[in-house]
């Protein structure tokens, strides 16, 4: 393709989203993904529960995941969204495969994490093909973990992040259009304890939210200029993306 000044465009278009949602256990990540348009799930753990959704047999190897992606790419179907549930269990399958096919010398000095990231790139290429050639939305779910962050600007602090190896998490973050942290809204209540002193205690309101922008307490990002908070629902996210304006969160 010839590149010239005539090829410059400013037209805004929205392709099918590539969304990573991670969060605390049991908050409803799978239920969120089930609300997306006509989804098909690729489970790497037995987290189906009571969800009534189409899904492949639970993947036991990375090859199972790859075959599911291949079937969605080559066979006729009406699914509009592919969901990987979950990324960290998928990484465990990839890591087990790497350990089984390489000796300790080949994986020494951090080479194992490099190979893990390379396998993730290859797997994401399959999801990318479904998005680009089949117009499918991609949702990747993951658990979270709390890790210490050694900031060059402040004292070290703990924050929520993807429960993946460092390189793999970076690959997933760079590839996705949005990395969203799912958690309960936390309110602060101050209690008098006497002698003009107060103690602040946090408590959950039970409201489930998606946090969309990076903060010291958690990693997040988005390419859609989303508000800082959204209700934990696909409709709220899709509406905010399409309209280019915040979806209301009740206070």
LUMSENU-504903 format. One record per residue (C-alpha): residue number from 0; residue in one letter; x, y, z. Coordinates in steps of 0.05 Angstrom, whole numbers, padded with zeros to 5 digits. Each point is the difference from the previous one (the first is absolute). Layout:
N
ATOM; NUM; A; X; Y; Z $
...
***
This chain:
251
ATOM; 0; X; 00000; 00000; 00000 $
ATOM; 1; X; 00027; 00068; -00020 $
ATOM; 2; X; 00004; 00051; 00056 $
ATOM; 3; X; -00010; 00074; -00017 $
ATOM; 4; X; -00029; 00062; 00032 $
ATOM; 5; X; -00065; -00016; -00037 $
ATOM; 6; X; -00008; -00062; 00043 $
ATOM; 7; X; -00004; 00040; 00065 $
ATOM; 8; X; -00067; -00008; 00036 $
ATOM; 9; X; -00032; 00029; 00062 $
ATOM; 10; X; -00063; -00042; -00002 $
ATOM; 11; X; -00017; -00030; 00068 $
ATOM; 12; X; -00022; -00072; 00000 $
ATOM; 13; X; -00010; -00051; 00056 $
ATOM; 14; X; 00021; -00071; -00014 $
ATOM; 15; X; -00024; -00059; 00042 $
ATOM; 16; X; 00029; 00012; 00070 $
ATOM; 17; X; 00057; -00041; 00030 $
ATOM; 18; X; -00016; 00003; 00074 $
ATOM; 19; X; 00037; -00030; 00060 $
ATOM; 20; X; -00040; -00002; 00064 $
ATOM; 21; X; 00033; -00023; 00065 $
ATOM; 22; X; -00023; 00005; 00072 $
ATOM; 23; X; -00014; -00032; 00067 $
ATOM; 24; X; -00029; -00069; 00005 $
ATOM; 25; X; -00075; -00008; -00009 $
ATOM; 26; X; -00015; 00071; -00021 $
ATOM; 27; X; -00033; -00021; -00065 $
ATOM; 28; X; 00052; 00003; -00055 $
ATOM; 29; X; -00030; -00059; -00038 $
ATOM; 30; X; -00070; 00028; 00008 $
ATOM; 31; X; 00025; 00066; -00029 $
ATOM; 32; X; 00028; -00036; -00061 $
ATOM; 33; X; -00064; -00040; -00008 $
ATOM; 34; X; -00036; 00066; -00012 $
ATOM; 35; X; 00041; 00015; -00062 $
ATOM; 36; X; -00031; -00013; -00069 $
ATOM; 37; X; -00010; -00074; -00014 $
ATOM; 38; X; 00062; -00025; 00038 $
ATOM; 39; X; 00037; -00066; -00005 $
ATOM; 40; X; 00045; -00019; 00059 $
ATOM; 41; X; 00067; -00034; 00001 $
ATOM; 42; X; 00008; -00024; 00071 $
ATOM; 43; X; 00068; -00019; 00028 $
ATOM; 44; X; -00029; -00012; 00070 $
ATOM; 45; X; -00065; -00030; 00025 $
ATOM; 46; X; -00033; 00067; 00013 $
ATOM; 47; X; -00064; -00011; -00039 $
ATOM; 48; X; -00043; -00003; 00062 $
ATOM; 49; X; -00072; 00015; -00015 $
ATOM; 50; X; 00015; 00041; -00063 $
ATOM; 51; X; -00041; -00023; -00059 $
ATOM; 52; X; 00048; 00018; -00057 $
ATOM; 53; X; 00028; -00036; -00061 $
ATOM; 54; X; 00070; -00026; 00014 $
ATOM; 55; X; 00053; -00048; -00024 $
ATOM; 56; X; 00022; -00058; 00044 $
ATOM; 57; X; 00046; 00025; 00055 $
ATOM; 58; X; 00069; 00008; -00029 $
ATOM; 59; X; 00053; -00046; 00030 $
ATOM; 60; X; 00058; 00022; -00044 $
ATOM; 61; X; 00020; 00062; -00040 $
ATOM; 62; X; -00016; -00040; -00063 $
ATOM; 63; X; -00073; -00005; 00023 $
ATOM; 64; X; -00004; 00076; 00002 $
ATOM; 65; X; 00033; 00006; -00068 $
ATOM; 66; X; -00047; -00051; -00030 $
ATOM; 67; X; -00060; 00038; 00027 $
ATOM; 68; X; 00025; 00064; -00032 $
ATOM; 69; X; 00013; -00037; -00065 $
ATOM; 70; X; -00071; -00028; -00001 $
ATOM; 71; X; -00029; 00070; 00011 $
ATOM; 72; X; 00042; 00027; -00057 $
ATOM; 73; X; -00011; -00054; -00052 $
ATOM; 74; X; -00071; -00027; 00015 $
ATOM; 75; X; -00066; 00034; -00013 $
ATOM; 76; X; -00034; 00029; 00063 $
ATOM; 77; X; -00038; 00060; 00026 $
ATOM; 78; X; 00040; 00015; 00063 $
ATOM; 79; X; 00020; 00073; 00007 $
ATOM; 80; X; 00044; -00003; 00062 $
ATOM; 81; X; 00055; -00049; 00022 $
ATOM; 82; X; 00015; -00004; 00074 $
ATOM; 83; X; 00063; -00030; 00032 $
ATOM; 84; X; -00016; -00019; 00072 $
ATOM; 85; X; 00053; 00007; 00030 $
ATOM; 86; X; 00068; 00027; -00023 $
ATOM; 87; X; 00038; -00022; 00062 $
ATOM; 88; X; -00025; -00072; -00005 $
ATOM; 89; X; 00017; 00002; -00074 $
ATOM; 90; X; 00070; 00023; 00018 $
ATOM; 91; X; 00006; -00059; 00048 $
ATOM; 92; X; -00015; -00046; -00059 $
ATOM; 93; X; 00052; 00035; -00044 $
ATOM; 94; X; 00052; -00002; 00055 $
ATOM; 95; X; -00012; -00075; 00012 $
ATOM; 96; X; 00010; -00012; -00074 $
ATOM; 97; X; 00064; 00040; -00001 $
ATOM; 98; X; 00027; -00037; 00060 $
ATOM; 99; X; -00016; -00066; -00033 $
ATOM; 100; X; 00035; 00016; -00066 $
ATOM; 101; X; 00062; 00037; 00025 $
ATOM; 102; X; 00055; -00019; 00048 $
ATOM; 103; X; 00022; 00042; 00059 $
ATOM; 104; X; 00059; 00030; -00038 $
ATOM; 105; X; -00045; 00026; -00055 $
ATOM; 106; X; -00044; 00034; 00052 $
ATOM; 107; X; 00055; 00028; 00044 $
ATOM; 108; X; 00015; 00074; 00012 $
ATOM; 109; X; -00071; 00024; -00015 $
ATOM; 110; X; -00005; -00036; -00067 $
ATOM; 111; X; -00062; -00035; 00023 $
ATOM; 112; X; -00039; 00065; 00009 $
ATOM; 113; X; 00024; 00023; -00069 $
ATOM; 114; X; -00027; -00064; -00031 $
ATOM; 115; X; -00065; 00009; 00039 $
ATOM; 116; X; -00009; 00071; -00029 $
ATOM; 117; X; 00016; -00026; -00070 $
ATOM; 118; X; -00055; -00053; 00006 $
ATOM; 119; X; -00048; 00053; 00023 $
ATOM; 120; X; 00015; 00043; -00061 $
ATOM; 121; X; -00014; -00060; -00045 $
ATOM; 122; X; -00066; -00014; 00036 $
ATOM; 123; X; -00021; 00073; -00003 $
ATOM; 124; X; 00012; -00002; -00075 $
ATOM; 125; X; -00056; -00051; -00004 $
ATOM; 126; X; -00047; 00045; 00038 $
ATOM; 127; X; 00022; 00058; -00044 $
ATOM; 128; X; -00018; -00040; -00063 $
ATOM; 129; X; -00070; -00012; 00027 $
ATOM; 130; X; -00007; 00075; 00014 $
ATOM; 131; X; 00027; 00024; -00067 $
ATOM; 132; X; -00027; -00053; -00047 $
ATOM; 133; X; -00063; -00023; 00035 $
ATOM; 134; X; -00019; 00065; 00035 $
ATOM; 135; X; -00002; -00033; 00068 $
ATOM; 136; X; 00007; 00036; 00066 $
ATOM; 137; X; 00053; -00030; 00045 $
ATOM; 138; X; -00007; -00003; 00076 $
ATOM; 139; X; 00055; -00029; 00042 $
ATOM; 140; X; -00015; -00011; 00074 $
ATOM; 141; X; 00052; -00007; 00055 $
ATOM; 142; X; 00009; -00003; 00075 $
ATOM; 143; X; 00037; 00053; 00038 $
ATOM; 144; X; 00057; 00001; 00049 $
ATOM; 145; X; 00030; 00053; 00045 $
ATOM; 146; X; 00073; 00015; -00012 $
ATOM; 147; X; 00049; 00051; 00026 $
ATOM; 148; X; 00019; 00055; -00049 $
ATOM; 149; X; 00067; 00034; 00009 $
ATOM; 150; X; -00015; 00069; -00028 $
ATOM; 151; X; 00059; 00044; -00021 $
ATOM; 152; X; -00040; 00060; 00025 $
ATOM; 153; X; -00030; -00021; 00066 $
ATOM; 154; X; 00007; -00051; 00056 $
ATOM; 155; X; -00018; -00071; -00022 $
ATOM; 156; X; -00073; -00019; 00003 $
ATOM; 157; X; -00046; -00059; -00013 $
ATOM; 158; X; -00049; -00003; -00058 $
ATOM; 159; X; -00046; -00047; -00037 $
ATOM; 160; X; 00024; -00027; -00066 $
ATOM; 161; X; -00011; -00058; -00049 $
ATOM; 162; X; 00018; -00067; 00030 $
ATOM; 163; X; 00050; -00015; -00055 $
ATOM; 164; X; 00075; -00001; -00006 $
ATOM; 165; X; 00029; 00070; -00011 $
ATOM; 166; X; 00017; -00007; -00074 $
ATOM; 167; X; -00066; -00035; -00016 $
ATOM; 168; X; -00040; 00054; 00036 $
ATOM; 169; X; 00037; 00053; -00040 $
ATOM; 170; X; -00015; -00036; -00066 $
ATOM; 171; X; -00074; -00004; 00017 $
ATOM; 172; X; -00004; 00073; 00022 $
ATOM; 173; X; 00034; 00025; -00064 $
ATOM; 174; X; -00044; -00042; -00045 $
ATOM; 175; X; -00067; 00018; 00031 $
ATOM; 176; X; -00043; 00061; -00010 $
ATOM; 177; X; -00022; 00000; 00072 $
ATOM; 178; X; 00025; -00032; 00065 $
ATOM; 179; X; -00055; 00008; 00051 $
ATOM; 180; X; 00003; -00015; 00074 $
ATOM; 181; X; -00064; -00028; 00031 $
ATOM; 182; X; -00011; 00012; 00074 $
ATOM; 183; X; -00052; 00022; 00050 $
ATOM; 184; X; -00008; 00073; 00017 $
ATOM; 185; X; 00033; 00014; 00067 $
ATOM; 186; X; -00027; 00055; 00046 $
ATOM; 187; X; 00035; 00030; 00059 $
ATOM; 188; X; -00033; 00007; 00068 $
ATOM; 189; X; 00031; 00040; 00056 $
ATOM; 190; X; -00014; -00022; 00071 $
ATOM; 191; X; 00012; 00038; 00065 $
ATOM; 192; X; 00045; -00038; 00048 $
ATOM; 193; X; 00005; 00054; 00053 $
ATOM; 194; X; 00050; 00053; 00019 $
ATOM; 195; X; -00017; 00038; -00064 $
ATOM; 196; X; 00026; -00056; -00043 $
ATOM; 197; X; -00033; -00035; -00059 $
ATOM; 198; X; 00014; -00065; -00035 $
ATOM; 199; X; -00013; -00008; -00075 $
ATOM; 200; X; -00026; -00068; -00023 $
ATOM; 201; X; -00015; -00022; -00070 $
ATOM; 202; X; -00061; -00042; -00017 $
ATOM; 203; X; -00030; -00027; -00063 $
ATOM; 204; X; -00066; 00029; -00025 $
ATOM; 205; X; -00012; -00062; -00042 $
ATOM; 206; X; -00001; 00041; -00064 $
ATOM; 207; X; 00042; -00033; -00054 $
ATOM; 208; X; 00040; 00046; -00044 $
ATOM; 209; X; 00050; 00000; -00057 $
ATOM; 210; X; 00059; 00046; 00011 $
ATOM; 211; X; 00028; 00023; -00066 $
ATOM; 212; X; 00061; 00045; 00012 $
ATOM; 213; X; 00066; -00014; 00034 $
ATOM; 214; X; 00004; 00018; 00073 $
ATOM; 215; X; 00051; -00016; 00056 $
ATOM; 216; X; -00048; -00053; 00027 $
ATOM; 217; X; -00009; -00038; -00065 $
ATOM; 218; X; 00024; -00006; -00073 $
ATOM; 219; X; -00050; 00020; -00054 $
ATOM; 220; X; -00003; 00034; -00067 $
ATOM; 221; X; -00046; 00014; -00058 $
ATOM; 222; X; 00004; 00031; -00069 $
ATOM; 223; X; -00072; 00024; 00000 $
ATOM; 224; X; 00003; 00061; 00048 $
ATOM; 225; X; -00045; -00037; 00048 $
ATOM; 226; X; -00020; 00029; 00067 $
ATOM; 227; X; 00039; -00024; 00061 $
ATOM; 228; X; -00057; -00045; 00022 $
ATOM; 229; X; -00054; -00040; -00035 $
ATOM; 230; X; -00052; -00049; 00025 $
ATOM; 231; X; 00024; -00072; -00008 $
ATOM; 232; X; -00044; -00015; -00060 $
ATOM; 233; X; 00015; -00010; -00073 $
ATOM; 234; X; -00057; 00048; -00020 $
ATOM; 235; X; 00031; 00056; 00041 $
ATOM; 236; X; 00069; -00011; -00031 $
ATOM; 237; X; -00026; -00007; -00071 $
ATOM; 238; X; -00043; 00062; 00008 $
ATOM; 239; X; 00058; 00041; 00025 $
ATOM; 240; X; 00045; -00023; -00057 $
ATOM; 241; X; -00052; 00012; -00054 $
ATOM; 242; X; -00024; 00067; 00025 $
ATOM; 243; X; 00067; 00027; 00019 $
ATOM; 244; X; -00029; 00027; 00065 $
ATOM; 245; X; -00004; -00027; 00071 $
ATOM; 246; X; -00053; -00049; 00022 $
ATOM; 247; X; -00032; 00024; 00064 $
ATOM; 248; X; 00021; -00034; 00065 $
ATOM; 249; X; -00048; 00010; 00057 $
ATOM; 250; X; 00031; 00033; 00060 $
***
